[in-house]
Amino acid sequence: MSLPDLAVEALASLDALEADGLSAFTGSGSPAEVEAARVEFLGMKQGRVKTAQERLKALEPSAKRAYGQRFNAVKGSLESAHDAAKARLDRPTLAIADGFDVTRPGTRPKLGHRHPLTQTTDELIDLFGRFGFTVARGPEVEDVHHNFDALNIPPVHPARDPLDNFYLSEGTMLRSQTSTVQIRVMESQPPPIRVIAIGRVYRPDTVDATHSFMFHQIEGLMVDKGVTMADLKTVLRLFARSYLGEDVKIRFRPSFFPFTEPSVEVDMLWHGGDRWVEMGGAGMVDPNVFRAVGYDPDEVTGFAFGLGIERLCMRRHGIDDIRLLYQNEGRFLGQF
Amino acid sequence: MIVSWNWLTEYLRLDMPVDALSERLALTGLNHESTEDVGGDLAIDLEVTSNRPDCLGHLGVAREIGVLFDRRVSFPNPRPPTSGDSVETLTGVTVEASDLCPRFTARVIKGAKVGPSPFWLRKRLETLGIRPISNVVDVTNYVMFECGQPLHAYDLSKLSESRLIVRKAVKGETLVAINNKTYELTPEMLVIADAARVVGLAGVMGGLDTEVGDATTDVLIEAARFDSMSIRRTSRALGLFSGASYRFERPLDPEATEWASRRCCELILKTAGGTLHPGMVDVGVARPARPPVTLRLGQIARVLGISVDRVDVLRILTALGLTHAGGSADAPSFVPPSWRSDLEREIDLIEEVARVHGYEHIPEDRAVPLTSAPRSTRERVEADVRYTLIGLGLDEAVTYSLVSEELAMPLALEDGGTPIRVDHSSRKRENNLRRSLVPSLLSVRQHNEAHGSADAELFEIANVYLPRVGKVLPDEPTRLALVSGRDFLGLKGIVEALLGRFHAEGDFEVRPVDVPMFKPGRSAELILAGKRFGFMGEVNPSVLKSLELRDPCSAAELAFEVLQERADLVPRYKPLPSYPVVARDLSLVVPQNLPWAELAGAVSRAAGKTLEAIVYLDTFKGGNLPEGWQSLHFGLRFRHPERTLTGDEVEAAVKVIVASCASQFDATLRT
């Protein structure tokens, strides 16, 4: 055997050593087998790694460098394989002491679940509560005055169409928006006002994965001397950050609602996202709304905003069908 | 509204990328839905809010882009040549329903040659997704998509007496529209008629008989304005929606009517030839001049929170077409353009300034003043009810307020009568506003049984709707309802635990009562602090059957407001007792019809002040007890607040108790 052949053969023997060692460690099924493999390969006196190290001395100086590098790699790899095998098998013994099996499941009391819509609602009440908003309530069966007239929605407005509303008798209807509560609050107390109204609203949409004839809204209203659109943007930005995360941005897009002017859609952008997502509508309370409740629009200003609870809830929990929220299946509710 | 990129370039220079254009439009009021490449042109879909009908045509959108990108917009000024007899000799228009038709114009072209539109015209319409039909019809559509004013072309030779009448329909009249469908008309619908019959639904769709076809040579061009409510009602009543009705439902630019007619004739002459006869039949009432609107510049900062320079305010408003019409330096006045009927008040102008200036300039880091916002009792009780009930293993449900007839049954008898019903075609079945939550929860329980989740234990907090005599709005009390597979006492235990959470169980009473929902004898009325708190019971097997419930269950419905009123959210501390308790158990044999509550009351009264608590243990029947008798086993706890009780004192108290029960109920000690 020539000297170069010897060097080649030596390197090949290291490959074989690594392959044998790795299979011995990964194949071992008990701590005893790991230990046997350790002695065979990594043993301080007669382990195969030790033997391979000694072979270095016999090589030509020119071959030593390549062999040495390869040797170190193989040694490192087998040491890691040994540590991994040990960690894998190094668990306490599953012994049953005194005939009592601690691994059996505990005697677990049944715990119910709050509905995901309530969880969302409560979170919103909590967050807006921190910004100074208290909860206001109003009736779900409303008169047309509170649902439309006082909200600056004239009799000719398409929003009043009988096809788009649940009218009842005597000029009453199921409220189509929680903005009705704004009116009731302002009618019953002087400014300043800082309230949120949360509740059921009704519109005759055909029920499918994203539409329901009954859903929930949250509506905010702040009225005082000197309230501006900058305050609106500030409150909504604080809300977005508290609810969705510090890296959320908001923007306003012009829109049209009869009861606010200027009116905007509120979009939010999550960090890393490239799409603005529409979250709800907002705006400055229209002077006509103030007049309808007996406030002087030259005296006070105010803002209002509205968000759909279902949309927030579905987005937060990854729910893709609104109907699940009203079916109340245990398999669904139990996930929240 | 879909706009074509190429089309827009006829009015102004577009040298920005399409994405930059659509984003700027979105952020100033024309929300961008999508952009599609249609055969080399771009179809840009923009959402136009109902207050901006001026943007339902390319010219309006071009005008808007001109303002946003500071570009000059060139508007076509159609001057079609005319010849021949004046139009008045060829046709006539009578407007009978002038309240619904403020203006109606007609022009006449004779000798046109109807055929396919030229390529450029077909292309324009195809980008918008409109199928080309013929040159004359395509031109009417083109002009509508250009300026927002709908038009209609009639075959003049098919109009009886060559004239038009704008009137309301007569009962029994019908129209075969150009979509080949027959519509039955009602007297509130506005129609266009000739001397003999209805030839079109005003502003909605023309009639088949008089439409322009291949053989048509003489064309009458209608450009009119109609009452938007009337158009909407007709359109909705017939389920017939068109590009024209969509636009007429909104306040259109009154100045566009005549321009559109002229433009339409110019393009017909260009694409179909023929002769335009001089003049225009024009029936209508003059519109009063629009009053100027004053904008107090200080109001901008008051509403927006930022001020905008006077120069910028003037620039934005005049670019939008408003005319600066005097006023003071701090409060200039403006006359809005005809196409912006939405601009009537100072706040309308502030919004225009705000959206064009850009909402991104409004800061979002204001110091909003602090204010107190305590949670109300209602919220606290609601939250505690929820956490208590889920701790007891119940899931919360949210169910619809509208229920079907089967689920509309009331729980309390006095809530009888009829529920409030909605009358809407989409809710033929689930049209009753519920008076009780229990049926909804039973239905959810059934749904769960059918889907492999047996024994759903549920609660819901929601309103019920009870009509009130003499009041317009119903009463909407909030109820807390429970359903469970537990038996009567199991569910009652949940109610008691809930009351315990609010330190309210001391005022709780239960009385047997018959409620049709529940099994006789397993049904009770609940009283809290002397008020009706609700009902509970084991659900009647006939109800289970009708709702297809497999397993027996119990239900309760409680008045939330009664609980809220009685709830003690801030309990007062009572000093811990310093002296030991003395406990005694008793078994008294009493008649079987003696309720435990009555015996317990008698025991408490007889025992005196040292009796601290009485605890029910169990009931025994049968064995060596005589027929009709039961043994009630209970524990007594005695304690004196200031000293240790002696055994003799306790024995004496027990003797008094036994003697008192003996005299009241013939009770004897069980031996």
Chai-1 contact restraints between the chains, C-beta under 6 A:
chainA,res_idxA,chainB,res_idxB,connection_type,confidence,min_distance_angstrom,max_distance_angstrom,comment,restraint_id
A,K110,B,G393,contact,1.0,0.0,6.0,A-B,restraint_1
A,G112,B,I390,contact,1.0,0.0,6.0,A-B,restraint_2
A,G112,B,G393,contact,1.0,0.0,6.0,A-B,restraint_3
A,G112,B,L394,contact,1.0,0.0,6.0,A-B,restraint_4
A,G112,B,D395,contact,1.0,0.0,6.0,A-B,restraint_5
A,H113,B,D395,contact,1.0,0.0,6.0,A-B,restraint_6
A,R114,B,R386,contact,1.0,0.0,6.0,A-B,restraint_7
A,R114,B,I390,contact,1.0,0.0,6.0,A-B,restraint_8
A,R114,B,E396,contact,1.0,0.0,6.0,A-B,restraint_9
A,H115,B,E396,contact,1.0,0.0,6.0,A-B,restraint_10
A,H115,B,V398,contact,1.0,0.0,6.0,A-B,restraint_11
A,L117,B,V398,contact,1.0,0.0,6.0,A-B,restraint_12
A,T118,B,E396,contact,1.0,0.0,6.0,A-B,restraint_13
A,G129,B,A373,contact,1.0,0.0,6.0,A-B,restraint_14
A,G132,B,T371,contact,1.0,0.0,6.0,A-B,restraint_15
A,G132,B,A373,contact,1.0,0.0,6.0,A-B,restraint_16
A,F133,B,A373,contact,1.0,0.0,6.0,A-B,restraint_17
A,T134,B,A373,contact,1.0,0.0,6.0,A-B,restraint_18
A,V135,B,E379,contact,1.0,0.0,6.0,A-B,restraint_19
A,P139,B,L473,contact,1.0,0.0,6.0,A-B,restraint_20
A,P139,B,E476,contact,1.0,0.0,6.0,A-B,restraint_21
A,V141,B,L473,contact,1.0,0.0,6.0,A-B,restraint_22
A,V141,B,P474,contact,1.0,0.0,6.0,A-B,restraint_23
A,V156,B,M229,contact,1.0,0.0,6.0,A-B,restraint_24
A,F166,B,V422,contact,1.0,0.0,6.0,A-B,restraint_25
A,F166,B,H424,contact,1.0,0.0,6.0,A-B,restraint_26
A,L168,B,I420,contact,1.0,0.0,6.0,A-B,restraint_27
A,E170,B,V472,contact,1.0,0.0,6.0,A-B,restraint_28
A,R194,B,T371,contact,1.0,0.0,6.0,A-B,restraint_29
A,P204,B,H424,contact,1.0,0.0,6.0,A-B,restraint_30
A,P204,B,S426,contact,1.0,0.0,6.0,A-B,restraint_31
A,M214,B,Y400,contact,1.0,0.0,6.0,A-B,restraint_32
A,T228,B,G305,contact,1.0,0.0,6.0,A-B,restraint_33
A,M229,B,L304,contact,1.0,0.0,6.0,A-B,restraint_34
A,M229,B,G305,contact,1.0,0.0,6.0,A-B,restraint_35
A,M229,B,I362,contact,1.0,0.0,6.0,A-B,restraint_36
A,A230,B,G305,contact,1.0,0.0,6.0,A-B,restraint_37
A,A230,B,I362,contact,1.0,0.0,6.0,A-B,restraint_38
A,A230,B,P363,contact,1.0,0.0,6.0,A-B,restraint_39
A,A230,B,R366,contact,1.0,0.0,6.0,A-B,restraint_40
A,D231,B,R366,contact,1.0,0.0,6.0,A-B,restraint_41
A,D231,B,V368,contact,1.0,0.0,6.0,A-B,restraint_42
A,K233,B,I362,contact,1.0,0.0,6.0,A-B,restraint_43
A,K233,B,E364,contact,1.0,0.0,6.0,A-B,restraint_44
A,T234,B,E364,contact,1.0,0.0,6.0,A-B,restraint_45
A,T234,B,R366,contact,1.0,0.0,6.0,A-B,restraint_46
A,T234,B,V368,contact,1.0,0.0,6.0,A-B,restraint_47
A,R237,B,E364,contact,1.0,0.0,6.0,A-B,restraint_48
A,F252,B,Y359,contact,1.0,0.0,6.0,A-B,restraint_49
A,R253,B,L27,contact,1.0,0.0,6.0,A-B,restraint_50
A,P254,B,G29,contact,1.0,0.0,6.0,A-B,restraint_51
A,P254,B,R355,contact,1.0,0.0,6.0,A-B,restraint_52
A,F256,B,T49,contact,1.0,0.0,6.0,A-B,restraint_53
A,F256,B,N51,contact,1.0,0.0,6.0,A-B,restraint_54
A,E261,B,I347,contact,1.0,0.0,6.0,A-B,restraint_55
A,E261,B,E351,contact,1.0,0.0,6.0,A-B,restraint_56
A,P262,B,E351,contact,1.0,0.0,6.0,A-B,restraint_57
A,P262,B,A354,contact,1.0,0.0,6.0,A-B,restraint_58
A,M284,B,V303,contact,1.0,0.0,6.0,A-B,restraint_59
A,P287,B,I347,contact,1.0,0.0,6.0,A-B,restraint_60
A,N328,B,A397,contact,1.0,0.0,6.0,A-B,restraint_61
A,N328,B,V444,contact,1.0,0.0,6.0,A-B,restraint_62
A,E329,B,N448,contact,1.0,0.0,6.0,A-B,restraint_63
A,E329,B,H451,contact,1.0,0.0,6.0,A-B,restraint_64
A,G330,B,N448,contact,1.0,0.0,6.0,A-B,restraint_65
A,G330,B,S453,contact,1.0,0.0,6.0,A-B,restraint_66
A,G330,B,A456,contact,1.0,0.0,6.0,A-B,restraint_67
A,R331,B,S453,contact,1.0,0.0,6.0,A-B,restraint_68
A,L333,B,D395,contact,1.0,0.0,6.0,A-B,restraint_69
